[in-house]
Amino acid sequence: MADITLTATSRSNLLSLNQTTDLANRTQTRLATGLKVSSAIDDAAAYFASKTLSDRANDFSARKDEINQGISTLKAAVNATESVDKLLKQIKGVAISAKTADDAGKADLGAQFADLLDQVNSLLGDASYQGTNLVNSTTQSLTVRFSEVTTAQLDVSSRDLRAGALFTAAANASDVGSDIAAALIGGSSFTAIATSALITTINDITSAVDSAVSTVRATASNLGSNITLLQTRADFTSNYVNSLTEGADKLRLADLNEEGANLVALQTRQQLALQALNFAGQSEQNVLSLFR
Amino acid sequence: MPLKITLAPEEKIIVNGVVIANAGGPATLSVLNRAQILRGKDILAAEDAQTPATRIYYVLQCLYLFPDRAADYQAAAKGFLADYAAAAPSAAATIAEITEQLATRQIYPALKTAKKLLAHEKEIFAHVPDPAPAHL
C-alpha cells in the first residue's frame, strides 16, 4: 500500500464516509421498524412501560367497539319506540272514529284496531339487534363493559312494549272499559260493544292508549339517555386510547431529530460516494437544462 | 375531457419531451389526448436534486418525462425510496403510497405524492440543529 499516497482531502473524505456509514448501520435496525425500542434488549424499562401502555390501549379499543355496538343496540330499540308511538296514535284515532261510525264502519274499524295492535307486536319483534331485543320482553338485558374493572359497565334491562303488556299496565282494573279494551286486544270488534256502553268504552280505550304512549315515551327517553351516556363513554375511551398510544409511542418511536440526522447522513454519504445523478442521458440533460 | 392549461408569459411547459415556452401574452392550451406534460414550476433540475427527497422527486420526474429509459429510472427510484424509508420511518406511509403508484404505473400521481415527501423532508431537516455541511 505504500506506493499509493492519499491526499489529506481524500483521507478526510474517506474518514467521513466511514463515519456516516457507521452511523447509518448503527441506527438502521431500529429505524427500519420505526421503533427506537423494538425489543426488551434495547431498553427493558422503556420497552415494558410502553408495552403496558399499548396493551391497555388495545384493550380499550376493543371495549370501544363493544360500546359502539351497545349504542347501535339502543338505537334500534329507540327507533322501535318511535314507530310504536306512531302506531299508538293511529290506534287512538281508530278508536275515536268508532264513536260515530255505523255498524259496518265499526266492524271495519274493529278489524283495523286489531291489525294495528298486531303490527305493534310484530314491529317490536323485529327490533332485535344482534340477538338482543330491548323492547319486546322483560327477560333480556344489554350489558356494555367499559373497562377491565367489573363495576365499570352499563346494564340496560329490556322492557315489554307489546300491546298486551302495555294495555294491561295502563288499563284500570275496576273499569268496564278495560275489560273491553282487553277483549279488543284479544281480537273482538267494536260491534260487540253495546251502543250504550260504546262512548265510555272508547274513552277508556283512548285513555289507556294515552298512558301506553307515555310509557313508550318514558322508555324512549330512558333508552336515549343511555345512548348519550354510552356516547360520552365512547368519546372518553377514544381520547384515552389516543393518550395511551401517544405515551407508548413517545417511549418507543424513533424521534424526528434522529431521522433528520439520518437523512443528512444519507445525503452526505451519497455525495461522498459520488453518486450524483449522472445517470441521466444526454438528451434528458438537454431537455431539462432548458428549464434553468 | 381535454386538459386545459393556462400559461403565464415566459412560462415553460414540457409536452412529450418538447419544451414549449409562452413567448407572448397569457395563453390557454387545451391538450386533447394523453401526453407527458409537466409545468415549468414543477420541474426540478439535476443540480437541485441534492437531498434524499429531491433525488426521489427528480428520478420520478425523469421517469415521467422520459419513458424510453423507464427501467433505469424505476430501479433508481426503488433504491432511493428504500434509502429514504430506512433513514426516516415516519415517511413510511408516503413511501408505501409512491411504491404502490409506481407498481400500478401511475407515474404522475406518484410525482404528486413525492411532493409530500419534499415537505416531510423539509420538516425533518428543521429538527436538525446544525446540518452537516453539504460539501466536505
Interface residues (C-beta under 8 A of the other chain):
Chain A: S12 N13 S16 A24 Q28 L31 A32 T33 G34 L35 L253 A254 L256 N257 E259 G260 A261 N262 L263 V264 A265 L266 Q267 T268 Q270 Q271 L272 A276 L277 F279 A280 G281 S283 E284 Q285 V287 L288 S289 L290 F291 R292
Chain B: K12 I14 G17 V19 G40 I43 A45 A46 A49 Q50 T51 P52 A53 R55 Y58 V59 C62 L65 F66 R69 D72 A76 D83 Y84 A86 A87 A88 P89 S90 A92 E121 E123 I124 F125 A126 H127 V128 P131 A132 A134 H135 L136
